[in-house]
Amino acid sequence: MMNWSGLLVFLVFLGVIASGEAQLQMNYYARTCPKAEKIVQDFINKHIHNAPSLAAPLIRMHFHDCFVRGCDGSVLINSTSGNAEKDATPNLTLRGFNFIESIKSLLEAECPGVVSCADIIALAARDSVVLTGGPSWRVPTGRRDGLISNSSEALNDIPSPFSNFTTLQRLFANQGLDLKDLVLLSGAHTIGVSHCSSFNNRLFNFTGRGDQDPALDSEYAANLKAFKCRSLSLSDNNTLVEMDPGSRKTFDLGYYKQVIKRRGLFQSDSALTTSSTTLSYINQLLKGSLQDFFTEFAKSMEKMGGVNVKTGSAGVIRKKCSVAAA
């Protein structure tokens, strides 16, 4: 009969095993679906050159997914009642859903019910950025999918382009991310475009008095008014503006240079200069090399990709990423 000390050792051993099973790991699908990661990568390699602008939306999708209920693929779920994450204001301009669903179909054909939609988002975000000349980062896999997708949670949990520093700090801290992560992950704005609706208030009605945000460079603001966003319209999701002018297709330090010049498009970009801590991180990045930025960005991406993940017996493997069913 096992004594108490032996039982304690045995329980600790079981705990170690359970903990190990509940962790993400590199090459998680090596035995269950050995071609999984190559299928994702091959699809990206085949199609992203025809749609290079999709890299930014895919990394944004990964970000928005992880900030609501963790990285569980819930951002992909369609709703029948207008109450899914897709229906929330921050996600109305997300793109790439069909792209992810196409990859899922290939994986279901290869190994049905094995690879999660959450892992597909994480892998696709990394692979598309790499293919456009950006950094690579480790993507441990083993995420399981969630079944709950709620628009109000997305609205409350995803940082907005209108967020001030206090709000950004709180929302990132809620996910276990610190101010360094805030600066580094914001660096993804070096690629891609934005809609006028995400910053028009800074040009035309910042405090509700028909004024302009004084934190925005006046020459840059005048240019935006003259050639891009010509009127206050918070529903203009058609007019596109580069987030890193002249360099939106290149993953570089250009975004931080724009922020220092007070030419970050969003109020949330400008907010990074209102804290001595985040401003110091930006200046450190600008003094370093591009490779230094890539290395640090990779660390924050891996950290974000592990936020509140469902693993082991938690969650499910959805057969279709858009449907909340196993």
N, C-alpha and C positions, 0 to 999 in steps of 0.2 A: 504494500500500500504506500502511495506517495506521501512523504511528509510535507509540512507546510513550506519549508524552504525549497523543496523540490518542485512543489506546485507553483510557487512564485516564479522560479526560473522558467518553468514550462509556459506559464502565462505570458511572461516577458518575451519568450521566444515566439509565441503565437502573435504577440503584438508586433514584433519586428516584421514577421512575415506579412501580417495584414497591412502594416504601414508601407512595406515595400511594394505590395500589390496596388496600393492606392496612389502611387507616385507616377508622374509622367516619366517616360524614359526614352532614350534615343533608340531608334529602330524597333519600336514597340510592335510593329506588325511583321517583324522578320519571319516569324513562323506561321502566322495566321493569314497574312496577305503580303508575301515578300515583294511583290511588284508595286505595292501601293504608292510609295513615295515617288517612284519613277513614273508611274502613270500620271500623277499630278504634275510633275516636272515636265514630262513630255508634252502634255496638253498646253501648259504655259508656253513652252518653247515653240510650239506649233502655231499658237494663236495670238500671243501677246504682241508680236511684231506687226500684226494687222491692227492692233488696238493698243498701242503703247501707253495711251493715256489712262488705261485701265489699272495700271499699277497703283496709282494714288487712291482710287476708289476701293481697291481690294485691301490696302493697308488700313484705310479708314473703316471699312467694314469690320476688320479684325478688332480694331480699337473699340468701335461701338458695341460689338458683340461682348467683349470682355468686361465692359463697364456696367453691364446689366446682367445680374445673376451669374457673373463669371463667364469664362470662355466656353459657352455651351451650345453655340449655334442657334440660339433662340432668335437672333436678329433675322434669320432666314425664313421664319414661319409666317405663312400667309394667314390672314384673319378672315373670318366671315362676318364679323360684327364691328369692324373698324377699331379693334382694340388690341392689335398686336404691336410689337416694337416697330415694325415697318410703318405703322400709321402715325407714329410720333413725329413731331416737327423735325428733330435732329436727323431723322432717317428718311425723310421724304425725298432727299436728293441723292441717296445712296444708289450706286450702280454696281452691276456685276452679279446679280442674283442668278440669272440664267447661266452665267459662266460657271458658277459653283455647282449648279444643278447638273450641268453637262459632265463635269468631272465626277460627280456622285454617281451618275448613270454608268459611267465607265467602270468605276470601282465596284458597283453592285453587280455588274456583269462578270467581273473578275473574281470577286469573293463576296457574295451576298451577305448583308447584315454584319459586316466586320468593321469597316472604316467609318468613323463618325463624321458628321458634317462639321463639327467644331474643329477637328483636326484638318479637314480640307481647307477651311478658311485660313487657319494658321500657316499651313504649308504654301497655299497659293499666294498669300501676302508676301511671304519671304521670297519665293521663287520669282514672282513677277518683279519685285524690286531689284533682285540680283540681275535679272535679264536686262534691266534698263540701266545697268552700270552702278547700281547702289550696293550697299553692304549686304553681306550674308550674316545670318545668325543661327544659332542652334535652335531647332524646333523639336523638343522632346514630344512624343505623342502618347496617346492613351486616353485622350479626353473622351468623355461620353456626352451625349446630347441631352439637352433639357426638353421639357414638354410644355413649359409655361412661357408665354410671350405677352407682355403687358405694356401698352403704350405709355401709361402714366409713369411706370418705372423707368422707361427709356427717357422720358422728358425730365425726370428728376435726377437721374444718375449720370447722364452723359454731359460732359462739359460743353457749354454753348460758346459760339464765337462772340457772344455778348458778355461772357463771364468776366468778372473782375478777379484780382489776385486772390482775395479771400475765398471766393467760391471755388476757384481752380484748386487751391491748396486743400480745401475740404474734400472735394470730390475725388482728387487723386489719393488723399490719405485714406478715404473710405475703401479704396482698393489695395491698400498697402503700398502705395507708390509715393515716393518722396519728391522734394522740390527738384532734385537733380533729374529724376525721371520725367518730371513735368517739362523741363527745358529740353531734354533729349528727345522725348516723344513728339514735342511740338516741332522739332526739326524735320519731321516728315512733311511739313508744309513747304519744303523746298521743291517738291514736285506737285503737279496738279493745278487745278483751277478752282475758283469759287464762284458762287452766284452773287449778284448784287444784293439780293435780299439778306445776305448774311452780314452785310456791313453798311448798307445804305443809310442807316440812322446816323452813322459817324459823319456822313457827308452833308446831310440835310436837316437832321432833327435830333441832335444828340441828347439834349436835355428837355426836349418837348417844346422848344421855343424857336424852332427853325434855324438852329445853329449848327456849327461844325465842331467835331471833337478837337479840342486844342492840342491833344496828344498826337494827332495825325499831321504829318508834314504837309504844310499848306500847298506847296507846289505839286506834290503827289496827289493831294485831294482835288486840286483844280484840274489836273489831267484826267482823273477818274470821272469827274463831273462832265468834262467837255467831250470825252471820247468813249466812255463806257456806260456809267450809271447816271443817266441824265435826269432822273426824277426819283423822288422818294417812293419806292414801291417795295413793300415787304413781301410781295408775292412774285417778284421777278426771278423766276427760276430758269430763265432762258439766256440772259446775258452772262457771259463768262469772263472772268478776270484772272490773270495769272497770279498765284500767290507769291511766287518768286520771279518777278518780271525779268524776262530775258534768259531765264535759266530753269524754267519749269520742268524741262525734260531731263535735267541733270541733277542727280542726288549729290549736292555739295553743301558748302557753308553759306551759300547765298542768302538763304532765309534769315540767318542770324545777322548778316550785314544789313539787310533791309530793316530788321527790327531795331537795330541800333540807330539807324537813320530815321526812325519814326515812320517807317513805311511798311510796317506789318499791316495787312489788310484788316484783321479782326481786332476787336477790343481785347480779346484774350491774348493776342500777340503782344499788343502794347502793354498789357498787364505784367508781362515778364520783366519789364524794365522798372517796375514800381517797387520791386523788392531788391534789396542789396544782395541777397543770397542768389536769386535767380540771375540778376544782372552780372554778378561775379562769374557764374557758371558760363554765361554767354561769352563774356570776355575771355575766359580761359579757352573755350572752344575756338574762338577766332585767333588766338595766339598759337594754337596748336596746328597740327597737320590734318589733312582730310582723313588720313588713316586713323588718327586719334579719335576723330568724331565717329567714324565707322565702328571702331572698337567699343566705344562707350554707348553708342546707339544700339548696338547688338545686345549689350548687357540689359538695357532697359526693355528692349523688345522681348527678350526671353523672359524677363521678370513679369512683364505684362501678360504674356501668353500663358502664365501659370496662375493667373488670378482666379481664385475660387473655382477651380476646375472640378468637374465631376469625374471620378475615376472608379475603377473596381466595380462594385455592385450598384453604385449611384448612377442615375441617368439611364439612357437607352442608346441604341444605335438606330436612328431614324432611317427608314428606307428611302424616303424622299425628304430632302432638306426643307421643303416648303410646307410639309405636313406634320402636324404635332401628333405623330403616332409612330410606334416602333415598327 
